[in-house]
Amino acid sequence: MPVSHKSPKRTLMTETAFQTPQGLLTLQRYPIRKSDTLRAWDAADELLISYLHDEQVLEQVMGKPDCRVLIFEDQFGALTTSICQAVNAVNKHVIIDVITDSLIAESAITQNLNSNDLQSECADVGFLDSISTPADKYDLVIYKLPRNLAYCGDVMTRLRNSMGADTKIIGAAMAKYLPLTALALLNETVGTTTTSRATKKARLIFSVFDENLSPKNVYPTSYCTDEVSGELISHSNIFSRESLDMGTRFLLPFIPQTDRVITIVDLACGNGVVGVVAAQKNSKAKIIFCDESKMAVESARESFESCCEGRDASFYQMDCLDDLEKQSVDMVLCNPPFHQQNTVSNHIAWQMFKQSMECLKSGGTLWVVGNRHLGYDVSIKKIFGNSIVMESNTKFMVVKATKR
């Protein structure tokens, strides 16, 4: 019998060793997935960290008493951990505040700080609410430019109260995510803004605070739509914040109606439009709104108060359905996101479907809308053992599954 010479099976591993000027850090994306081959940082993180070291920016601001540093939109902790590493190396006390709208980002930053043993009395790290206005002045503001420029403008406008003529304001972005409109926005909300030359397809962004600017913050905004009785409220970091998106509009007619007392979850709630319609169709239902975005949860809360006056509901910032009791709900309604940060991925939807299965009571139903090419009906059938395409068109499909 001939011997089979098979090539050894390749195991894809995530690169976790992040080189900084002070040494190596171990960084991982969150949630941790065995099959994940993506790094927890990019060339823009590397460029910004190198600049801070080469130009001795931290040494300059740490020379001030009660030094305060603000970090905005650190996706997985590369900026925060490297700043803490540098602060601990010189044994200086620095207050570091982090603004992120994402619970997943906050969890990643906390996890990477702990895994690198960087929580210390020197680097005093805290997280700030993404919809509040910080009261303290900062000596240094560093950030990764968000893809959502409305969100960037909203936060930067509120941060003006915490900036002054001596505040160093330095951002970074991959060049492909740095449109001219972003520079115009920063010119209007912060002050004169310029960029560095591209290095590894990344650029630095430098702004000089202009106290004479008076930008107006329009968020939160609101809109009305025929599908909802009342006004929907949207903070700046909300998907389809100015109008009802086509996928959600396709789902709304399929939301069931009953006179029974049931519990309905609006998962990945955004501004809460799905949960609001479910509440208006089901007068005895208890509605639970869940999203990993703080701005989404607050938008849903304000939308519900506007559209369902006198009704009670629950609002949770959580990763999918992590904190929801098992076998506790009758229906889950969802228009899943198919990306994390700048990366297209199906792992979030898969997690949502699995956790919906766990949280539904026997006989409970999951209702999902998604782009046809994503094949949610196949994924859901693998988990639930059944799925029905209730309706489809050239772009979307509505899928129903029942927990048996």
Secondary structure, 3 states (H helix, E strand, C coil): CCCCCCCCCCCCCCCCEEEECCEEEECCCCCCCCCCCCCCCCHHHHHHHHHHHHCCHHHHHHCCCCCEEEEECCCCCHHHHHHHHHHHHHCCCEEEEEECCEHHHHHHHHHHHHHCCCCCCCEEEEEECCCCCCCCCCCEEEEECCCCHHHHHHHHHHHHHHCCCCCEEEEEEEHHHCCHHHHHHHHHHCCCEEECCCECCEEEEEECCCCCCCCCCCCCEEECCCCCCCCEEECCCCCCCCCCCHHHHHHHHHCCCCCCCCEEEEECCCCCHHHHHHHHHCCCCEEEEEECEHHHHHHHHHHHHHHCCCCCEEEEECCCCCCCCCCCEEEEEECCCCEECCEECCHHHHHHHHHHHHHEEEEEEEEEEEEHHHCHHHHHHHHHCCCEEEEECCCEEEEEEECC
